Amino acid sequence: MNVECRLAAKGSEKATRILVIDDDRELCELLHRTIWQEGMAADCCFSGRDGLDRLEQGEYQLVILDVMMPGSDGFAVLEQIRGKSHLPVLLLTAKNDSASKVRGLRNGADDYLTKPFDMGELLARITSLIRRYTRFNQNENHIEKLFYDGLTIDMDAHLIAVQNGTFELAPKEFSLLLYCAKNQGRILTKKQIYEEVWGAPYVYDDSNIMAVISRLRKKMEVDPGNPQYIQTVKGVGYRFNKKV
């Protein structure tokens, strides 16, 4: 076993596996023990390079990634993870480092915690991210309907059922809604949405995205001016409300 991942053995037989990449060995030991006590397995690596190597070797449901590390920092590691996988990534950032939080979310992180953090909050974030990942990490052909607070998405019929009624969605409306729902709680940039839904390079023209979201909100929302589902994140993009 690589000495830089020496905490990987305990709990290796458990189904839910989390990879922790952080050069703070004391924190890694605490995270490892806490995650183990919750019935999950944790592998801990102390550098970005060793963490990426470990990802190639094992199957994980979540990565906990520190931003500030020597060598390959968290942003470089995140970029390489996103080049290969949609695995959820929870960033650990320094207190009051808003620039790192925004950069991480724009580059594909799913959530973040600032150090120091409460272990109860960490476990709540882990549970939420893994639930979402597991929900969509199955064959979509076997998912008939998705249920949220006041919203049902019919995968086969491309329909939504909300308080306002039942509506059939146009292809772009359905694709955009599904992409946002798959990434519930994660901020998606306009570039990410355009390239995923339109399948073309982003040309910094947001009119198509805004038009589709406007039509969706008119169908989905009781109050389109105060949306409950697809929310605007000013200056960044959009996010499907993680509380629904």
C-alpha positions as CSV (number, residue, x, y, z in Angstrom):
1,M,0.0,0.0,0.0
2,N,1.3,3.5,-0.8
3,V,2.4,5.1,2.4
4,E,0.8,8.3,1.3
5,C,-2.6,6.5,1.4
6,R,-1.9,4.4,4.5
7,L,-5.3,5.0,6.0
8,A,-7.1,3.2,3.2
9,A,-7.3,-0.3,4.7
10,K,-9.8,0.0,7.6
11,G,-13.4,-0.2,6.3
12,S,-12.4,-1.3,2.9
13,E,-15.1,-3.9,2.8
14,K,-17.9,-1.3,3.2
15,A,-20.1,-0.5,0.2
16,T,-20.0,3.4,0.4
17,R,-16.4,4.6,-0.1
18,I,-15.1,8.1,0.2
19,L,-11.7,9.4,-0.9
20,V,-10.2,12.2,1.3
21,I,-7.4,14.2,-0.3
22,D,-5.8,16.5,2.2
23,D,-2.2,17.0,3.4
24,D,-3.3,17.6,7.0
25,R,-2.8,14.1,8.4
26,E,-4.4,14.8,11.7
27,L,-7.6,16.0,10.0
28,C,-7.5,13.0,7.7
29,E,-7.4,10.6,10.7
30,L,-10.3,12.4,12.2
31,L,-12.3,12.3,9.0
32,H,-11.5,8.6,8.5
33,R,-12.6,7.7,12.0
34,T,-15.8,9.8,11.8
35,I,-16.8,8.4,8.4
36,W,-16.1,4.9,9.6
37,Q,-18.3,5.3,12.6
38,E,-21.2,6.3,10.2
39,G,-20.9,2.9,8.4
40,M,-18.9,4.1,5.4
41,A,-15.3,3.5,4.3
42,A,-12.7,6.3,3.9
43,D,-9.4,6.2,2.0
44,C,-7.1,9.1,2.8
45,C,-4.3,10.4,0.6
46,F,-2.0,13.3,1.5
47,S,-1.2,14.7,-1.9
48,G,-3.2,15.5,-5.1
49,R,-1.0,13.1,-7.2
50,D,-1.6,10.1,-4.8
51,G,-5.3,11.0,-4.7
52,L,-5.6,10.8,-8.4
53,D,-3.8,7.5,-8.5
54,R,-6.1,6.1,-5.9
55,L,-9.1,7.2,-7.9
56,E,-7.8,5.2,-10.8
57,Q,-7.6,2.1,-8.6
58,G,-10.9,2.1,-6.7
59,E,-14.6,2.9,-7.0
60,Y,-15.8,5.8,-4.9
61,Q,-19.1,7.7,-4.3
62,L,-17.5,11.0,-3.1
63,V,-14.2,12.9,-3.0
64,I,-13.4,15.3,-0.1
65,L,-10.7,17.6,-1.5
66,D,-8.7,20.3,0.2
67,V,-7.9,23.4,-1.9
68,M,-4.6,24.3,-0.3
69,M,-2.0,21.5,-0.8
70,P,1.6,21.6,-1.9
71,G,2.3,20.5,-5.5
72,S,-1.0,19.9,-7.3
73,D,-3.5,22.1,-5.4
74,G,-7.1,21.3,-5.1
75,F,-8.1,23.2,-8.3
76,A,-5.7,21.2,-10.4
77,V,-6.9,17.9,-8.9
78,L,-10.5,19.0,-9.4
79,E,-9.9,19.8,-13.1
80,Q,-8.4,16.3,-13.7
81,I,-11.3,14.6,-11.8
82,R,-13.9,16.5,-13.9
83,G,-12.1,15.5,-17.1
84,K,-12.9,11.9,-16.3
85,S,-15.9,11.7,-13.9
86,H,-19.0,13.3,-12.6
87,L,-18.2,12.0,-9.1
88,P,-19.3,14.5,-6.5
89,V,-16.5,16.6,-5.0
90,L,-16.8,18.4,-1.6
91,L,-14.1,21.1,-1.3
92,L,-12.5,22.1,1.9
93,T,-11.5,25.8,1.9
94,A,-10.0,28.3,4.3
95,K,-12.3,30.5,6.3
96,N,-13.4,33.6,4.5
97,D,-11.8,32.6,1.2
98,S,-14.7,33.4,-1.0
99,A,-12.6,33.5,-4.2
100,S,-11.7,29.8,-3.7
101,K,-15.3,28.9,-3.1
102,V,-16.5,30.6,-6.3
103,R,-13.6,29.3,-8.4
104,G,-14.2,25.8,-7.1
105,L,-18.0,25.9,-7.8
106,R,-17.4,27.3,-11.3
107,N,-14.8,24.5,-12.0
108,G,-17.2,21.7,-11.1
109,A,-17.1,21.2,-7.3
110,D,-20.5,20.2,-5.9
111,D,-20.3,21.8,-2.5
112,Y,-17.8,23.3,0.0
113,L,-17.1,23.5,3.7
114,T,-14.9,26.1,5.4
115,K,-12.3,25.1,7.9
116,P,-12.8,24.6,10.8
117,F,-16.2,22.8,10.4
118,D,-18.6,20.9,12.4
119,M,-18.5,17.1,11.9
120,G,-22.3,16.9,11.9
121,E,-22.5,19.4,9.1
122,L,-19.8,17.4,7.2
123,L,-21.8,14.2,7.5
124,A,-25.0,16.0,6.4
125,R,-23.2,17.3,3.2
126,I,-21.8,13.8,2.5
127,T,-25.2,12.1,2.9
128,S,-26.8,14.7,0.5
129,L,-24.2,14.4,-2.2
130,I,-24.0,10.6,-2.1
131,R,-27.8,10.4,-2.2
132,R,-27.9,12.5,-5.4
133,Y,-25.0,10.7,-7.0
134,T,-26.6,7.3,-6.3
135,R,-29.9,8.4,-7.6
136,F,-28.5,9.2,-11.0
137,N,-25.6,6.7,-11.1
138,Q,-27.9,4.0,-12.4
139,N,-29.3,3.4,-15.9
140,E,-31.6,6.3,-16.7
141,N,-33.8,4.0,-18.7
142,H,-34.8,2.4,-15.4
143,I,-35.8,5.7,-13.8
144,E,-39.5,6.4,-14.7
145,K,-40.1,9.5,-12.5
146,L,-38.2,11.9,-10.3
147,F,-39.9,13.4,-7.3
148,Y,-39.1,16.7,-5.6
149,D,-41.1,19.0,-3.3
150,G,-44.2,19.8,-5.4
151,L,-42.6,18.7,-8.7
152,T,-42.7,15.4,-10.5
153,I,-40.6,14.8,-13.7
154,D,-41.8,12.0,-15.9
155,M,-38.7,10.7,-17.7
156,D,-40.6,8.8,-20.4
157,A,-43.3,11.3,-21.4
158,H,-41.1,14.4,-20.9
159,L,-43.9,15.8,-18.7
160,I,-43.8,17.7,-15.4
161,A,-46.5,17.8,-12.8
162,V,-46.6,20.8,-10.5
163,Q,-49.2,22.7,-8.5
164,N,-50.1,24.7,-11.7
165,G,-50.9,21.5,-13.6
166,T,-49.2,19.0,-15.9
167,F,-47.1,20.3,-18.8
168,E,-45.3,18.7,-21.7
169,L,-41.8,20.0,-22.1
170,A,-40.1,20.9,-25.4
171,P,-36.8,18.9,-25.9
172,K,-34.5,21.8,-24.8
173,E,-36.7,22.5,-21.8
174,F,-36.6,18.9,-20.7
175,S,-32.8,18.6,-21.3
176,L,-32.0,21.7,-19.4
177,L,-34.3,20.8,-16.5
178,L,-32.9,17.3,-16.2
179,Y,-29.3,18.5,-16.3
180,C,-30.0,21.0,-13.5
181,A,-31.9,18.4,-11.5
182,K,-29.1,15.8,-11.9
183,N,-26.8,18.4,-10.4
184,Q,-29.1,19.4,-7.6
185,G,-27.5,21.9,-5.3
186,R,-24.5,22.5,-7.6
187,I,-24.0,25.9,-9.3
188,L,-23.8,25.4,-13.0
189,T,-22.3,28.1,-15.2
190,K,-24.0,29.3,-18.4
191,K,-21.1,27.8,-20.3
192,Q,-21.7,24.3,-18.7
193,I,-25.4,24.5,-19.4
194,Y,-25.1,25.6,-23.0
195,E,-22.4,23.0,-23.9
196,E,-24.4,20.2,-22.2
197,V,-27.9,21.1,-23.5
198,W,-27.1,22.5,-27.0
199,G,-24.0,20.3,-27.5
200,A,-22.1,23.2,-29.1
201,P,-19.3,25.5,-28.0
202,Y,-20.4,28.4,-25.8
203,V,-20.3,31.7,-27.7
204,Y,-21.3,34.0,-24.8
205,D,-24.8,34.5,-26.0
206,D,-27.1,33.8,-23.1
207,S,-30.4,34.6,-24.8
208,N,-31.1,30.9,-25.6
209,I,-30.5,29.8,-22.0
210,M,-32.5,32.6,-20.6
211,A,-35.5,32.0,-22.9
212,V,-35.7,28.3,-22.0
213,I,-35.4,29.0,-18.3
214,S,-38.1,31.6,-18.6
215,R,-40.5,29.2,-20.3
216,L,-39.7,26.5,-17.7
217,R,-40.4,28.9,-14.8
218,K,-43.7,29.9,-16.3
219,K,-44.7,26.2,-16.3
220,M,-43.1,25.1,-13.1
221,E,-43.4,28.0,-10.7
222,V,-46.3,29.4,-8.7
223,D,-44.3,32.7,-8.7
224,P,-41.9,32.8,-11.7
225,G,-40.4,36.0,-10.4
226,N,-39.4,34.1,-7.2
227,P,-38.4,30.6,-8.5
228,Q,-38.4,27.6,-6.1
229,Y,-36.6,25.2,-8.4
230,I,-34.1,26.6,-10.9
231,Q,-32.6,29.6,-9.1
232,T,-30.3,32.3,-10.5
233,V,-26.9,32.6,-8.9
234,K,-26.0,36.2,-9.8
235,G,-22.8,36.5,-11.8
236,V,-22.3,32.7,-12.1
237,G,-25.2,30.8,-13.5
238,Y,-28.0,28.7,-12.2
239,R,-28.7,26.1,-9.5
240,F,-31.5,23.6,-8.9
241,N,-32.6,24.2,-5.3
242,K,-31.0,21.6,-3.1
243,K,-33.8,22.0,-0.5
244,V,-36.7,20.7,-2.7
